[in-house]
Amino acid sequence: MDAARARTLWRMLDGRDPAIAVMVLGATKVLALVTEMLWKCSLANRHELCDAPEESNGPKRKQAPIKLAKEIFLSHTIEFLAPIFPRLCYLSLTFAQPFLVRRAIDYISKPKTEGSGQRGDGLIAAYALVYYGIAFVSSLYEQSAVRATTVVRADLSMRIYQQSLLLDRVVDTGDSSTTMMTADVERVQLGVRKIHDAWASFVSVAIGLWLIEAQLGLAALVTLGLIGGSLLLGGYWSGRASRFQKNWMAAIEKRLHKTVQVLKGIKSIKQMGAAPAVKTMLEDERQSEIKLSKRFRLQLIALVTLSFTSLTMLPALGLSVHNAVSDKSSGRILTAQTAFQVMTLFNIVSSSIQDCTSHVMAIMVGLGSLQRIESFLNQHTWTDPRKSIRDASISTDESSVNGTTEKKVLTDVAVKIQNVSAKWTDDGEDIIKDATFDVPAHGLTVIAGPTGSGKSTLLRVVLGDLAPLSGTVSVDDSQVAFCDQTPWIANISIKENIVGALPFYEERYRMALHACALDQDIEDLTDGDKHLCGLNGQSVSGGQKVRIALARAVYSKATLVLLDDCLVGLDTNTERHILGEIFAPRGLLSSAPTTTILATSSPRYLPFANYIILIDADGRVVRQGTYAEIAPHIEQLEHDVLRVSDRAATAREPRAQDSDELPNTAITNDIAFKKGANGDWAVYKWYFGVIGWMDFIVFLFLCLGFVIGVISPQIYLGLWSEKSLQNQIDTLPTFYGIFFGVGSMAWVALFSACVWLFLRIAVRTAALFHHLILTTTLKYTSPIQALFEIANNVLAPEWISSPRRIVEFSQDLQITDMELPLAFVGATMNLLMLIAQCIVVTIQSHYAGFAILAIAVVIGFFHEFYLRTSRRLRVMDIEARSPVLSLLLESLDGLATVRAYGWASWYLRRGIEVLERSQVPFHFLQSAQVTLNLSVDLFVATLALVVISIAVVQMDTSGGSLGLALFNIVGLGQSVKGVVFFWTSLEITLGAVARIRDFTQDTKSEHESDTKPSADWPTRGEIHFTDVTLTHSTSLPPTISNLTLDIKPGSKMAICGRTGSGKSTLVNSLLGLVHVSSGLISIDDVEISTLAKDEVRSRFVVLPQESLILSVSIREYAKLFGISDEQEIIQGLKKTGLWQTIEQGGGLDMIASSDTFSHGERQLFAMTLACLKKGKVVLMDEPTSHVDNDIQTQLRQTVFDTFPDSTVLCVTHQVATIVEFDIVLVLDDGNIVEQGDPKELLRQPISRFAQLYSAGEL
């Protein structure tokens, strides 16, 4: 207000002195405001304290400035400043347009004189200079902005990846880091792209208002309140939108995390018949996410509507006030020259206000994402909590003559643990309690104890991955090799996994392969040791993963090797070979100056040990010493501590080519992905069908109402400005009514269209698209091979599957949630506006219609070429981005291994390489958009040149008509850009719709029957296989051929045989997970192929080989399997010994996770839930492979006691388990070779079962 008063006083003849005083007063207020906003602690004496934030914080200090933003700016100052000059040139040329409109109307309105020709030529030249200049400087500015965006993208991505390599093990940020690498970085990119547009928009509003004031006088000040209010509300709603978007993103992360867990365990879910319950859980998560998104959508609706308020109401308010207070003595209230110059200025100001709100929102959202990234970068990083053995020298009592004490460094100790206690979570119980021991240098040390005793935790403490709560850990400060219980395999070749960052030595490499029994496997592979292991080692078998990880440790020549029970899963022969080649007296590790620590529950490895450390179930070291010292007590210790495992407790390790469960061979189906790169009208039709044709028509009608409300006042203004003074005065009420009434109609129509789209259509499609993808995934054809195809074709929430799919699934839903609705409303509005403006220009300048048609054809060809290019570049961008995320996830999964081997710098170099490759298609895609915008600007320039040339040459049009045409050309350029931009965005985002459509339509689903069995089926559990042939896929040979088998009700049958004999296939056939080529399978005289598969699975009690872990509470987990009685759940957990752990973690509200349970405890938890479920048929597929023998015996007895009258089929290799069953079924190459009482068969030397047992092949 002081500025306005000073301006008025300056114009008064005697107001000079008061004006100066007002200006000084205003400057003082501004200075005081700036001072108040500063942080005051930096100004205080360093010995003084700012007692409370309120004493030192200004409004800007309430949110601390983002340090990361400053660092990025200083790192890329040239790129950030480069767009300023072309943006200023673009701003200057933009404001030349209203002056050209006025000069053109003035030229046409005056009679033609002798010098008119030269003035006309000059006018044409001016139009050419301005409009072609706009095209040139605009493209220069956009290309500079693209460069800044590209370098920021690379900078942030590299910072996130580098920080991921430094994360503390206890910080759970795997999901958030991938979200930051995708969604947050993209939002920051958009914010960077809009920085210069934002400040230029504010400058444009200020200049525009100043120029409007020069034409309308005080009437312009009336519009200032509307503009100020719009900008303030826009800033307020932008801040709210940023906060609500954070909440929405958190909900998306939560849903994606659960989705990934489900897809990782999809086989187990289908086996247990939990697919319907899991589907309901994920859809509930989606609904919660959509509910949170509505808050953000409301802010977005408010911002969009507010940004268009200026377009509809500013001209009405400004011109109406001007007409009311204008001097009538000039002969006309408003001339055509003034009217359309002012309308052009209003158009520029309105467009700038729209840009202000949208750009500020983009910047605010980008800042919110930048804050998330900065918080991630500021998280606690890993620091090695261990000390060096050299620094931990032990003082001896050897005193010299003068009484001094000397320090002696013990070179025979590799690891020294002193009073160490450790746990994984702050609120959990100590897992390791006051452990003290020394690990002798060189040789094998075995840390043995029962399941869940803390062996893996202790090994992580020695590794330095987990900091102890108390005590000290001292190790040799040389290189460490580490093999986790779940082997970590990178998505590189077998050779690269073994060699890693080390130099390649052929002899050492061959020795490692032979020692780990990998040489034969590599010979069997087509690509040999160049065979790509796949993400998480999906293209190699489980046993091969174990041996690759072990070969990596052997090849490393590390002086300290840590093995976390990594020999589990190997067959007896392979295990015997490895023990002899590695741990025997002349083994590779035993004969080298290497200290090896092996954590295990099995006593089989004790005779190989040079030193033994025994841990009890409470995590305490109860005995330690050499094997000779431990041997006299071994029998008692086996009972109290070790829990004896059977001699054949581990299964023969499967090879990739003969496993019952076919390994993932990285099957990729690119059909949907490629189709997503090619749009067609069928996709539009399908999308409109999903929207609902009636909803689409309503939305289109509302958009049309908005366009009519914007265009109609412009046409009336052109006619009204040509009238005489009296006619203008007489029609003022009509003028007010049209401008305010029709303008309000446009505003209401826009608001209604946004509400209809964002809160009705977008919300419904968000739920529907997720439902379609989830339903198709869970109903996918059920053979085991097809289950792997699901992971490869669908799974993309960034955790597993082929690298190309890492982005697709999550991005497709994200695109359809937000980008698609924005592109849809933008394309529709701009297209309708463009059609209306072309009609107006053609009516006012007939020859311009031919120019519009000709240039539109050229632009159409160019746009089609651009669309094809941009689609392909978009696909290339996704393909190039996926390896970045794949490497990030790979690094996070194997963080402990990467650090142990010292490979962090190697992985950082790999990250730089894949990131640089991903930058190329991204930059090309952005540059292609700049090229397209340049062609649009050239089109507008050519059209403007045609219109003004025709007007100058013919001189047969009125000033109002020409003004209306030229004014619409200014708007037409914006509309063409909008159409091209949003239509292109729509085409690209519809690629996500195309992939969803193709996946749901082209994916084979299970042959599903609607028939449900009776409520009590099965009542007896009588199973019949009649001449059954089973195969994993119609393109694969049969796994089981012509099998006939009758299983009596209540039988307890163990199924055994060599790997690849068809054991798991037989069990999975009852669950509908393999293809039945011929024959019949019936239960209680009901053919199961005639029943709904999910219903059949839900009637069985199933214990799968792979234990399923979902991030839900124990209570919710049990409900997924139809168990809701809390007391029953607690009693079941007490029986399996898990209740104490769960009770300390929060009881039934404790969230299950991989950190909550060890491998063995996961199987115990699955067994607990299974025993709480009632059923007459119990199917078990090696459910206790990770627990010790005592627990196996306990669980087996629990199953027999819980299901005394039920039919039990158990696939197992454990002889101690098999002999307790009524019947053993021996399979070989898909055929039954023997069945009978296992105890009787073991007494018969010629028995096949006895032979398998003796050969150690069970």
Buried (B, 14 or more C-beta within 10 A) or exposed (E): EBEEBBBBBBEEEEBEEBBEEBBEEBEEEEEEEEEEEBBBBEEEEEEEEBEEEEEBBBEEBEEEEBEBBEBBBEEBEEBBEBBBEBBBBBBBBBBBBBBBBBBBBBBBBEEEEEEBEEBBEEBBEBBBBBBBBBBBBBBBBBBBBBBBBBBBBBBBBBBBBBBBBBBBBBBEBBBBBBBBBBBBBBBBBBBBBBBBBBBBBBBBBEBBBEBBBEBBBEBBBBBBEBBEEBBEBBBEBBBBBBBBBBBBBBBBBBBBBBBBBBBBBBBBBBBBBBBBBBBEBBBEBBBEBBEBBBBBBBBBBBBBBBBBBBBBBBBBBBBBBBBEEBEEEEEBBBBBBBBBBBBBBBBBBBBBBBBBBBBBBBBBBBBBBBBBBBEBBEBEEBEBEBBEBEEBEEEEEEEEEEEEEEEEEBEEBBBBBBEBBBBBEEEBEBBBBBBEBBBBBBBBBBBBBBBBBBBBBBBBBBBBBBBBBEBBBBBBBEBBBBBBBBBBBBBBBBBBBBBBBBEEEEEBBEBBBBBBBBEEBBEEBEEEBEBBBBBBBBBBBBBBBBBBBBBBBBBBBBBBBBBBBBBBBBBBBBBEBBBBBBBBEEBBBBEBEBBBBBBBBBBBBBEBBBBBBBBBBBBBBBBBBEBEEBBEBBEEBBEBBBBBBBBBBBBBBBBBEEBBBBBBBBBBBEEBBEBBBBBEEEBBEBBEEBBBEEBBEBBEEBBBBBBBBBBBBBBBBBEBBBBEEEEBEEBBEEBBEBBBBBBBBBBBBBBBBBBBBBBBBBBBBBBBBBBBBBBBBBBBBBBBBBBBBBBBBBBBBBBBBBBBBBBBBBBBBBBBBBBBBBBBBBBBBBBBBBBBBBBBBBBBBEBBBEBBEEBBEEBEEBBEEBBBBBBBBBBBBBBBBBBBBBBBBBBBBBBBBBBBBBBBEBBBEBBBEBBEBBBBBBBBBBBBBBBBBBBBBBBBBBBBBBBBBBBBEEBEBBBBBBBBBBBBBBBBBBBBBBBBBBBBBBBBBBBBBBBBBBBBEEBEBBEBBEEEBEEEBBEBBBBBBBEBBBBBBEEEEBBBBBBEBEBEBBBBBBBBBBBBBBBBBBBBBBBBBBBBEEBEBBBBEBEBBEBBBBBBBBBBBBBBBBBBBBBBBBBBBBBBBBBEEEEEBBEBBBBBBBBEBBBEBEBBEBBBBEBBBBBBBBBBBBBBBBBBBEBBBBBBBBBBBBBBBBBBBBBBEBBBEBBEEBBBBBBBBBBBBBBBBBBBBBBBBBBBBBBBBBEEBBEEEEBBBBBBBEEBBB
